Amino acid sequence: MKIGSSNDSAAVKEQYATSKGLDTRITFHDKYSTNKLGYSLWLISNYDIREGMKVLELGCGTGTLWLGHDELIAKCDKLVLTDLSEGMLEKAKGNLGEKDNVEYRIEDIQNLSFDDEVFDVVIANAMLYHVPNLNKALSEVRRVLKKGGVFYCATFGENNFVDRLAEWFKISGEEFNPNHNFTMQNGAEKLHIAFDDVTPLFYEDSLHITELEDLVTYLRSLATFKTVLDLPEQKIRDILLEHEVGGAVDLPKDYGMFICR
């Protein structure tokens, strides 16, 4: 199985079927990211959501983007949170609760069930690189956006901790095929197919990991990291220990978002 392969849809479905692995990864990044603002807070701080707007989030996961932002939710005439996974939506509903202006729906970004020009804002974070037909997906986003609406989409870059870990574990060739379908480096070009105005914003961050077992647990939450998962846990620890300096492992993070009009 190739690490990060875009064709490995079974691994992706397994990884996101329930919220357990996602919760592990969110907790890990919250604990060890050097930028303590937090990626989700940075993302939401860049959204221009005004009173009475209709907002759609595609691939909402467990809904953590909106936790602690009840005032922003209350501004929305309607907030529609969607995901392909029923398990994720159930967790999102549990996190955010039932609200008169919030709706939870299973949706496929490639074939949205909404009418044309419904939403003022559409959000898609950390999910466009999984979409088989990206052009169709972006066409659907453009279709459901009102004239003058804004599309916010976040993704990772091509100089990330997964690439560094692949070097450490000597994974290359057929075994290492990172998913670079939609990155901070190539995303703008792809977005221009549907949007004239595309602005990239980069989030400065890295990982400073002081408890090695947390990194081992994180790696084991990645269904697409099959080659590493096949190794004995002690071998994983030994390889990570080779890169520990001053009691910590440091890894790069390359993240950001695009604002499209």
C-alpha positions in Angstrom: 0.0 0.0 0.0 1.4 3.4 -1.0 1.7 6.0 1.7 -0.6 8.9 0.8 -1.7 7.4 -2.5 -4.7 9.3 -3.8 -6.0 6.0 -5.3 -6.2 4.3 -1.9 -9.8 5.2 -1.3 -10.3 2.2 1.0 -7.6 3.5 3.3 -9.1 6.9 3.3 -12.5 5.6 4.1 -11.0 3.5 6.9 -9.1 6.5 8.3 -12.2 8.7 8.4 -15.0 6.1 9.1 -15.1 7.1 12.8 -13.7 10.1 14.7 -11.2 8.1 16.8 -8.2 8.5 14.5 -9.1 12.1 13.7 -9.4 12.9 17.4 -6.0 11.5 18.0 -4.4 13.6 15.3 -6.2 16.8 16.4 -5.1 16.3 20.0 -1.5 15.6 18.9 -1.3 18.8 16.8 -2.9 20.8 19.6 -0.3 19.5 22.1 2.9 19.8 20.0 2.4 22.6 17.5 4.8 25.5 18.2 2.3 28.1 16.9 0.0 28.3 19.9 -2.7 30.3 18.1 -3.9 27.1 16.7 -4.6 26.2 13.1 -8.4 26.2 13.5 -8.5 29.5 15.2 -6.2 31.0 12.5 -8.6 29.6 9.8 -11.7 31.0 11.4 -10.1 34.3 12.1 -9.7 34.8 8.3 -13.4 34.1 7.5 -15.6 37.0 6.7 -18.9 35.8 8.0 -21.5 38.5 8.6 -25.0 38.7 10.0 -27.6 36.7 8.1 -25.2 34.8 5.9 -25.8 31.2 4.7 -22.6 29.1 5.3 -21.7 25.6 4.0 -18.9 23.5 5.3 -17.9 20.5 3.3 -16.0 17.7 5.1 -16.8 19.1 8.5 -15.3 16.1 10.3 -16.1 16.3 14.0 -17.1 20.0 13.8 -14.2 21.2 15.9 -13.7 24.2 13.7 -16.8 25.8 15.3 -16.2 24.8 18.9 -16.2 27.9 21.1 -17.6 30.1 18.4 -21.3 30.2 19.3 -21.4 33.9 18.5 -20.2 33.3 15.0 -22.7 30.4 14.5 -25.5 32.7 15.8 -24.6 35.2 13.1 -25.4 32.7 10.4 -29.0 32.6 9.0 -28.1 28.9 8.2 -24.9 26.9 8.9 -24.9 23.6 7.0 -22.3 21.1 8.1 -21.7 18.1 5.8 -19.5 15.1 5.6 -19.4 11.8 3.7 -19.1 9.9 7.0 -22.2 9.5 9.1 -20.0 8.7 12.1 -18.2 12.1 11.7 -21.6 13.9 11.5 -22.8 12.2 14.6 -19.7 13.3 16.5 -20.1 16.9 15.1 -23.7 16.9 16.3 -22.5 15.7 19.7 -19.8 18.4 19.9 -22.0 21.3 18.7 -25.5 20.2 19.7 -28.8 20.9 18.0 -29.3 24.5 17.0 -32.2 26.0 15.0 -29.9 27.5 12.4 -27.5 24.4 12.1 -28.1 21.5 9.8 -26.1 18.3 9.5 -26.1 16.5 6.2 -24.3 13.7 4.3 -23.1 15.3 1.1 -20.6 14.5 -1.7 -18.8 17.7 -2.9 -18.8 16.2 -6.4 -22.6 16.1 -6.5 -24.1 18.6 -4.1 -27.9 18.4 -3.5 -28.3 22.2 -3.0 -29.9 24.6 -5.5 -27.8 27.2 -7.4 -26.5 30.3 -5.6 -27.6 29.4 -2.1 -24.5 30.1 0.1 -22.6 33.3 0.9 -19.6 31.3 2.2 -18.4 27.7 1.4 -15.6 26.1 3.4 -13.6 23.0 2.6 -10.7 22.2 4.9 -8.1 19.4 4.5 -10.3 17.4 2.1 -9.9 18.6 -1.5 -6.8 16.3 -2.0 -9.1 13.3 -1.3 -11.6 14.2 -4.0 -11.4 12.0 -7.1 -12.8 14.6 -9.6 -11.5 17.9 -8.3 -12.7 19.9 -11.3 -16.3 18.6 -10.8 -16.1 19.4 -7.1 -14.9 23.0 -7.7 -17.7 23.4 -10.3 -20.2 22.3 -7.7 -18.8 24.7 -5.1 -19.0 27.6 -7.6 -22.5 26.6 -8.5 -23.9 26.7 -5.0 -22.1 30.0 -4.1 -24.0 33.2 -4.5 -22.6 35.9 -6.8 -20.0 37.7 -4.7 -19.7 34.7 -2.4 -16.4 33.4 -1.0 -14.8 29.9 -1.0 -12.3 29.2 1.8 -10.2 26.0 1.5 -7.3 24.8 3.6 -4.7 22.3 2.7 -1.1 21.2 3.5 2.1 22.0 1.6 4.7 19.7 0.0 7.4 20.3 2.6 5.6 18.6 5.5 6.3 16.3 8.4 5.0 13.2 6.5 7.8 13.8 3.9 10.4 14.1 6.6 9.2 10.9 8.3 9.4 9.0 5.0 13.1 10.0 4.8 13.6 8.7 8.4 11.9 5.4 7.7 13.7 5.1 4.3 10.4 4.8 2.5 10.6 5.8 -1.2 9.7 4.8 -4.7 6.5 2.7 -5.0 6.1 2.7 -1.2 6.0 6.5 -0.9 3.6 8.3 -3.1 2.4 11.3 -1.1 -0.9 12.8 -1.9 0.0 16.1 -3.6 -3.3 16.3 -5.5 -4.1 19.7 -3.9 -1.4 21.5 -2.0 -0.4 25.0 -1.1 2.1 24.8 -4.0 -0.3 23.7 -6.8 -3.7 24.6 -5.4 -4.0 28.1 -6.8 -3.6 26.8 -10.4 -6.3 24.3 -9.9 -8.7 26.7 -8.2 -8.3 29.2 -11.1 -10.4 26.8 -13.2 -13.4 27.9 -11.2 -12.4 31.2 -9.6 -10.8 34.3 -11.0 -9.5 35.7 -7.7 -7.4 33.2 -5.6 -5.3 34.4 -2.6 -3.0 32.0 -0.7 -2.3 32.5 3.0 0.4 30.5 4.8 0.3 29.4 8.4 3.7 29.4 10.1 4.1 26.4 12.4 6.2 23.3 13.3 6.0 20.3 15.7 8.1 20.0 18.8 7.4 16.6 20.2 8.6 15.9 23.8 6.8 12.6 24.4 7.8 9.9 21.8 4.9 7.6 22.6 2.5 10.3 21.4 4.3 10.3 18.0 4.1 6.5 17.8 0.4 6.7 18.5 -0.1 9.4 15.9 1.7 7.3 13.2 -0.5 4.3 14.1 -3.6 6.4 13.5 -2.7 6.9 9.8 -4.3 4.1 7.8 -2.2 5.2 4.7 1.1 4.8 6.6 0.8 1.1 6.1 4.5 0.4 5.6 5.4 1.9 9.0 2.4 0.2 10.7 3.9 -3.2 9.6 7.0 -2.5 11.7 7.3 -3.7 15.3 6.5 -0.8 17.7 10.0 -1.0 19.2 11.5 -0.6 15.7 9.4 2.5 15.2 10.6 3.9 18.5 14.2 3.1 17.7 14.1 5.0 14.4 12.4 8.0 16.0 14.9 8.0 18.8 17.7 8.4 16.2 16.2 11.9 15.5 15.6 13.0 19.0 17.6 16.0 20.0 17.6 17.4 23.6 14.7 15.2 24.5 12.5 16.2 21.6 11.7 15.4 18.0 11.2 18.4 15.7 9.2 18.2 12.5 8.2 20.8 9.9 4.6 21.8 9.2 3.6 23.3 5.9 -0.1 24.5 6.0 -2.2 27.3 4.7 -5.5 28.2 3.0 -6.8 29.8 -0.2 -9.5 32.5 -0.3 -11.4 32.3 -3.6 -13.8 34.8 -5.1 
